Amino acid sequence: MIEMSRINHQFTIGKKGKERVVPVLHDIDLHVQQSEIIAIVGRSGSGKSTLLNLMSGYIRSTSGTIRIAGQAVSGLSEGDWANFRLAHLGFMFQSFQLIPSMTAYENAELPLVLRGTSAAERKKRVMELLDQVGIADYAAHYPGELSGGQQQRVSVARALMLNPPIVLADEPTGSLDSDNERQLLALIRQLNRERGITFVLITHDDQVAATAHRTLKLKDGYLLNASGKGENNPHEIH
Ligand SMILES: Nc1ncnc2c1ncn2[C@@H]1O[C@H](COP(=O)(O)OP(=O)(O)OP(=O)(O)O)[C@@H](O)[C@H]1O
């Protein structure tokens, strides 16, 4: 479902004439199967968000290729990436990223508005999904009137609105208490089981990693499997 081949990424920082290159990811080969839940763990600064941003098309790798859902995405233009994202990817964030001036309903509805779906169809779809994630009673509430767990449910509804085959999640439980974390992880497992959605979860959290079918670890920009055996860097001893 997601195939990253020989991905290297470096950032260039500093003022013109005094640039410095910061290598962040090294020779990443990562194949995520359809309907797989994978967790990516690793210390702060190990490159997890960079990896997710490459899968999302928000940054372009210095070298290597990425295929998602059978399509080579590495060379897509900004506009084509935007369309590709709408069709294939849903996103969840630690900070939920809801728009404070919009109700739960309006936040969840946004992807349908972007896609130009008719008002009648939007209403049906939004209520269906808010109901599925257990937040329909709060449709008229603003994010500021919802708990963290409720806000994350709204963001899950928004992420699923266009039926993406893949959901990319950056620390999805990072702002939740343990009860809400358990409920969100149960919801992720359910969505994976019932709809076959592929999840890539970036996390610091053992509970989240335990939900995944497979856990990979990033260490200093190298990808290791959970047992610590280097997948890409045979010299790495963990
Ligand atoms: N836009 C950028 N420009 C320059 N350096 C960057 C940029 N984004 C990230 N980096 C650097 O790349 C490295 C990896 O950052 P990244 O955010 O991917 O790590 P992370 O594993 O997600 O960390 P955390 O768990 O703290 O979120 C860090 O050293 C960071 O300073």
The ligand as a Tripos MOL2 file, in Angstrom:
@<TRIPOS>MOLECULE
LIG
   31    33     1     0     0
SMALL
NO_CHARGES

@<TRIPOS>ATOM
      1 N1         12.0710   21.9210    8.2800 N.pl3     1 LIG1
      2 C1         13.2010   21.5220    8.8880 C.ar      1 LIG1
      3 N2         14.3600   22.1650    8.6580 N.ar      1 LIG1
      4 C2         15.5100   21.7500    9.2270 C.ar      1 LIG1
      5 N3         15.5970   20.6800   10.0560 N.ar      1 LIG1
      6 C3         14.4720   20.0050   10.3270 C.ar      1 LIG1
      7 C4         13.2150   20.3890    9.7650 C.ar      1 LIG1
      8 N4         12.2780   19.5220   10.2010 N.ar      1 LIG1
      9 C5         12.9150   18.6360   11.0050 C.ar      1 LIG1
     10 N5         14.2330   18.9210   11.0780 N.ar      1 LIG1
     11 C6         15.2450   18.1780   11.8340 C.3       1 LIG1
     12 O1         15.1440   16.8200   11.4450 O.3       1 LIG1
     13 C7         15.3370   15.9610   12.5740 C.3       1 LIG1
     14 C8         14.1500   15.0240   12.6940 C.3       1 LIG1
     15 O2         12.9830   15.7740   13.0180 O.3       1 LIG1
     16 P1         11.5440   15.1010   13.1370 P.3       1 LIG1
     17 O3         10.5790   16.1700   13.4720 O.co2     1 LIG1
     18 O4         11.2970   14.2630   11.9380 O.co2     1 LIG1
     19 O5         11.7710   14.1380   14.4130 O.3       1 LIG1
     20 P2         10.7100   13.3340   15.2830 P.3       1 LIG1
     21 O6         11.2690   11.9730   15.4560 O.co2     1 LIG1
     22 O7          9.3530   13.4580   14.6810 O.co2     1 LIG1
     23 O8         10.7540   14.1280   16.6600 O.3       1 LIG1
     24 P3          9.5920   14.3610   17.7710 P.3       1 LIG1
     25 O9          9.3220   13.0110   18.3740 O.co2     1 LIG1
     26 O10        10.2530   15.3080   18.7330 O.co2     1 LIG1
     27 O11         8.4180   14.9650   17.0600 O.co2     1 LIG1
     28 C9         15.5450   16.8660   13.7760 C.3       1 LIG1
     29 O12        16.9240   16.9730   14.0160 O.3       1 LIG1
     30 C10        14.9740   18.1980   13.3200 C.3       1 LIG1
     31 O13        15.6490   19.2640   13.9380 O.3       1 LIG1
@<TRIPOS>BOND
     1     1     2 1
     2     2     3 ar
     3     2     7 ar
     4     3     4 ar
     5     4     5 ar
     6     5     6 ar
     7     6     7 ar
     8     6    10 ar
     9     7     8 ar
    10     8     9 ar
    11     9    10 ar
    12    10    11 1
    13    11    12 1
    14    11    30 1
    15    12    13 1
    16    13    14 1
    17    13    28 1
    18    14    15 1
    19    15    16 1
    20    16    17 2
    21    16    18 1
    22    16    19 1
    23    19    20 1
    24    20    21 2
    25    20    22 1
    26    20    23 1
    27    23    24 1
    28    24    25 2
    29    24    26 1
    30    24    27 1
    31    28    29 1
    32    28    30 1
    33    30    31 1
@<TRIPOS>SUBSTRUCTURE
     1 LIG1         1 GROUP 0 **** ****
